[in-house]
Amino acid sequence: MLFFTRFVCWFLFAVLIYSGIAKPSLAQGEVLEEEGDANPVPILEFSEVPLLFPIVIVEGQPDVSGHALQDERRLDFEERGLQIQDAIKEATQGIELWTRCGILASVVLGVVGALLLWLTLKRTREANETAQKAVAVTREVGQHQSRAYLHIEKVEGYWGDVTGREFSPLIYVKNTGMTPARWFEVKWKYFKLDRGSKLDSVEKFFAEVRGDKEIKFMRYMALGSQSEWSVRAWPADGEFGEGLYRERKGKRLFVAGVLRYETMYGEVFESEFVFSADPPVYKFERKEGPEEGDTEETRAIKSFGVSVNYFSNSEVPFKFSRPDCNLKAYQRIQ
């Protein structure tokens, strides 16, 4: 019943409005203002129609909310769109900031990584160089320990006869190393000084030995480890030997020369040598020699039961000694 009554009232109100019977008037001078609206809208109250509740109509706008609701929704949608755009803009700015920070961090990390890589490669290269040097030093030490070491062990002098014309020394070359020498060669020269004179330097000896083009190196084949080889020097000039033998009491004899040899590692070394002696008189000793064959005389002697011995005269060499001087020894020249 109440619903029907309200429906009738609404219907009569609509008819009155449509026919112009109801006239709007301001109720108690009230004014309706909306937020942000510069023109206030009056509130109209209809007292002529007996209604159960007041009806509020906004002047200038339709009483039906279709277009207003669409406009309000459009404005709300636009406002929310703007808010979304602002949020997207802020998010985009944040993303750009973090992107730049990421790029900067990537660059920094790349530089740091490159620096660490360079330092690692440098340390690795230094370690490799150190290892190679250590290997080279070890190999060099091993070569030094195992290579051939040749020197002139001693010198013996032979007059040849009582005149001294066949004077020629015997030079002994010895290898004290652990490996053989591929070859060795010797070059020397004789010198004589007054006995008792002071030897200031032997450099002049080697200057003459190296500078004399007529004196050639005598080369010999391989010399094994811990082996010794005797080299018969060529006879000195007959006049030199003969004069030396005559003046032996007042002269001192020197033999100076150079020894060269090649190791198994392809290295060539050179050593100098000097020996001196006070020339003695010619000496020989009798030694038993081999049988030279039977003859009629030896057979006749043997027929009486007598043994026959054969003897030979052998010269007793005189020894040379090393004088006090500075020499080059085991100097690598190739």
Residue pairs with C-beta under 8 A, 6 or more apart in sequence:
5 52
6 52
9 49
9 50
9 51
9 52
12 49
13 22
13 46
13 49
13 51
13 55
16 22
16 48
16 49
21 48
22 46
22 48
22 49
23 48
24 44
24 46
24 57
25 44
25 45
25 47
26 42
26 43
26 44
26 45
27 43
27 44
27 45
27 47
30 42
30 43
31 40
31 41
31 42
31 43
32 40
32 41
32 42
32 43
32 56
32 58
33 40
33 41
34 41
41 58
41 59
41 60
41 61
42 59
43 56
44 56
44 57
44 59
45 54
45 55
45 56
46 54
46 55
57 63
61 68
62 68
143 263
143 265
143 267
145 178
146 177
146 178
146 179
147 177
147 178
147 179
147 263
147 264
147 265
147 267
148 175
148 177
148 178
148 179
148 180
148 181
148 223
148 225
148 261
148 263
148 264
149 175
149 176
149 177
149 330
150 173
150 174
150 175
150 176
150 177
150 181
150 184
150 223
150 259
150 261
150 269
150 271
151 173
151 174
151 176
151 259
151 271
151 273
151 329
152 171
152 172
152 173
152 174
152 186
152 257
152 259
152 271
152 273
152 275
153 172
153 173
153 174
153 228
154 172
154 275
154 319
154 320
155 169
155 170
155 171
155 172
155 255
155 275
155 277
155 320
156 169
156 170
156 172
156 317
156 318
156 319
156 320
157 167
157 169
157 170
157 253
157 277
157 279
157 317
157 318
157 319
157 320
158 166
158 167
158 168
158 169
158 170
158 315
158 317
159 166
159 167
159 241
159 245
159 282
159 315
160 166
160 167
160 168
160 235
160 241
160 315
161 282
162 245
162 282
163 241
163 242
163 245
164 241
164 242
164 244
164 245
164 246
164 248
164 282
165 235
165 238
165 241
165 242
166 235
166 238
166 241
167 235
167 236
167 240
167 241
167 244
167 245
168 232
168 233
168 234
168 235
168 236
169 233
169 255
169 320
170 230
170 231
170 232
170 233
170 317
171 186
171 188
171 230
171 231
171 232
171 233
171 255
171 257
172 228
172 229
172 230
172 231
173 184
173 186
173 220
173 223
173 228
173 229
173 230
173 231
173 259
174 227
174 228
174 229
175 181
175 223
175 224
175 225
175 226
175 227
175 228
176 226
177 225
177 263
178 225
179 225
179 263
179 264
180 222
180 223
180 224
180 225
180 227
180 264
181 222
181 223
181 261
181 262
181 263
181 264
182 222
182 261
182 262
182 263
182 264
183 219
183 220
183 221
183 222
183 261
183 262
184 219
184 220
184 223
184 259
184 260
184 261
184 262
185 217
185 218
185 219
185 220
185 259
185 260
185 261
186 217
186 218
186 220
186 231
186 257
186 258
186 259
186 260
187 209
187 215
187 216
187 217
187 218
187 257
187 258
188 209
188 215
188 233
188 255
188 256
188 257
188 258
188 273
189 205
189 208
189 209
189 212
189 215
189 255
189 256
189 257
190 236
190 240
190 253
190 254
190 255
191 205
191 208
191 253
191 254
191 255
191 256
192 244
192 247
192 251
192 252
192 253
192 254
193 199
193 251
193 252
193 254
194 250
194 251
194 252
195 249
195 250
195 251
195 252
195 278
197 252
199 323
199 325
201 325
202 256
202 274
202 323
202 325
202 326
202 327
205 254
205 256
205 274
206 256
206 258
206 272
209 215
209 256
209 257
209 258
210 258
217 258
217 260
218 231
220 229
220 231
223 229
223 261
233 255
235 241
236 244
244 251
244 253
244 279
245 279
245 282
248 278
248 279
248 280
248 281
251 279
252 276
252 277
252 278
252 279
253 276
253 277
253 278
253 279
253 320
254 274
254 275
254 276
254 323
255 274
255 275
255 276
255 320
256 272
256 273
256 274
256 275
257 272
257 273
258 270
258 271
258 272
258 273
259 270
259 271
259 272
259 273
260 268
260 269
260 270
260 271
260 333
261 268
261 269
262 268
262 269
263 269
267 332
267 334
268 332
268 333
268 334
269 330
269 331
269 332
269 333
270 328
270 331
270 332
270 333
271 327
271 328
271 329
271 330
271 331
272 327
272 328
272 329
273 327
274 322
274 323
274 325
274 327
275 320
275 321
275 322
275 323
276 320
276 321
276 322
276 323
277 318
277 319
277 320
277 321
279 318
280 318
282 315
283 315
283 316
284 313
284 314
284 315
284 316
285 313
285 314
285 316
286 311
286 312
286 313
286 314
287 311
287 312
287 313
287 314
288 309
288 310
288 311
288 312
289 310
289 311
289 312
290 310
291 308
291 310
292 310
294 302
298 308
301 308
302 308
